[in-house]
Amino acid sequence: MDLSSLSLTELRRLQGRVESEIRRRTDTTRRNLLKRMQKMAADEGLSLDDLLESPPVTEAKPAEQKRTRRAAAAPEKKAAPVIKYRHPEDPSKGWSGRGRKPQWAMDWVAQGKSLEELAA
């Protein structure tokens, strides 16, 4: 179809028909998929509502298996960092030994002192 030969009115009419067809096909696909999913659930003795209302029972997942619905997953809580090194003058400041080394620790090492001397 050569669109360049169509007038603006014809293009808008075509656009309306295309959008209408997209909506129709989307609705049909959605209905067909819902019916297939209901049948699959019924074959297992469940309703689709049963599947959608309750969280799935999970078993230990292999490391290579990916989560497909990241947003629906419960946020993973990180363990509180264990302080391995303390500031020599201000014990309220500490560093776990992970991530970027704090400036006070870099200054300490630059003075030729061992980081192990700051071990908590």
C-alpha positions in Angstrom: 0.0 0.0 0.0 1.5 3.3 -1.1 0.6 5.8 1.7 2.1 8.8 -0.1 -0.6 8.8 -2.7 -3.4 9.1 0.0 -4.9 12.4 1.0 -4.8 13.6 4.6 -8.5 12.7 5.0 -7.9 9.2 3.7 -4.9 8.7 6.0 -7.0 9.8 9.0 -9.8 7.4 8.0 -7.2 4.6 7.6 -5.7 5.5 10.9 -9.1 5.2 12.6 -9.7 1.8 11.0 -6.3 0.6 12.0 -6.8 1.7 15.6 -10.2 0.0 15.7 -8.8 -3.2 14.3 -6.0 -3.2 16.9 -8.5 -2.7 19.7 -10.7 -5.5 18.3 -7.8 -7.9 18.0 -6.4 -7.0 21.4 -9.8 -7.7 23.0 -10.2 -11.0 21.1 -6.7 -12.1 22.1 -7.3 -11.2 25.7 -10.6 -13.1 25.9 -9.0 -16.2 24.2 -6.0 -16.1 26.5 -8.3 -15.8 29.6 -10.3 -18.8 28.5 -7.2 -20.9 28.0 -5.8 -19.9 31.4 -9.2 -20.7 33.0 -9.1 -24.1 31.3 -5.6 -24.8 32.5 -6.5 -23.9 36.1 -9.7 -26.0 35.9 -7.6 -29.0 34.6 -5.6 -28.7 37.9 -8.7 -28.4 40.0 -8.4 -24.6 40.6 -10.1 -21.5 39.5 -8.3 -18.6 38.0 -9.3 -16.5 41.0 -7.6 -19.0 43.3 -4.4 -18.5 41.4 -4.6 -14.7 41.3 -5.6 -14.1 44.9 -3.0 -16.1 46.8 0.7 -15.8 46.5 2.3 -18.9 45.0 3.9 -21.5 47.2 7.6 -21.4 46.3 10.2 -24.0 46.6 13.9 -23.3 46.6 14.8 -21.8 43.3 17.9 -22.6 41.3 20.3 -19.7 41.0 19.9 -19.6 37.2 16.1 -19.3 37.4 15.1 -15.6 36.9 12.2 -13.8 38.6 9.7 -12.7 36.0 7.7 -10.4 38.2 10.3 -8.4 40.1 7.8 -5.8 41.3 5.5 -8.3 42.9 8.3 -10.0 44.8 8.9 -9.0 48.4 11.8 -6.7 48.8 14.9 -8.5 50.0 16.2 -7.2 53.3 19.9 -6.7 53.5 21.7 -7.7 56.7 23.0 -4.8 58.8 26.7 -4.2 58.0 29.1 -5.6 60.6 31.6 -3.0 61.6 35.1 -4.3 61.2 37.1 -1.1 61.5 36.5 1.9 63.8 37.6 5.5 63.5 40.7 6.0 65.7 39.3 9.2 67.4 35.5 8.8 66.9 34.2 5.3 67.7 30.8 6.2 66.3 32.2 6.1 62.8 32.9 2.6 61.4 33.5 0.8 58.2 32.5 -2.8 57.3 35.4 -3.4 55.0 33.1 -3.5 52.0 32.5 -0.8 49.4 34.5 2.4 49.1 37.0 2.9 51.8 36.2 6.0 54.0 38.6 8.9 53.9 39.7 8.5 57.5 40.7 4.9 56.7 42.6 6.0 53.6 44.4 8.8 55.7 45.3 6.2 58.3 46.9 3.9 55.7 48.6 6.9 54.0 50.4 7.5 57.4 52.0 4.1 57.0 49.8 2.5 59.7 48.1 -0.9 59.3 44.3 -1.1 58.7 44.3 -4.0 61.2 45.1 -1.5 64.0 41.6 -0.1 63.5 39.9 -3.5 63.8 36.8 -3.3 66.0 
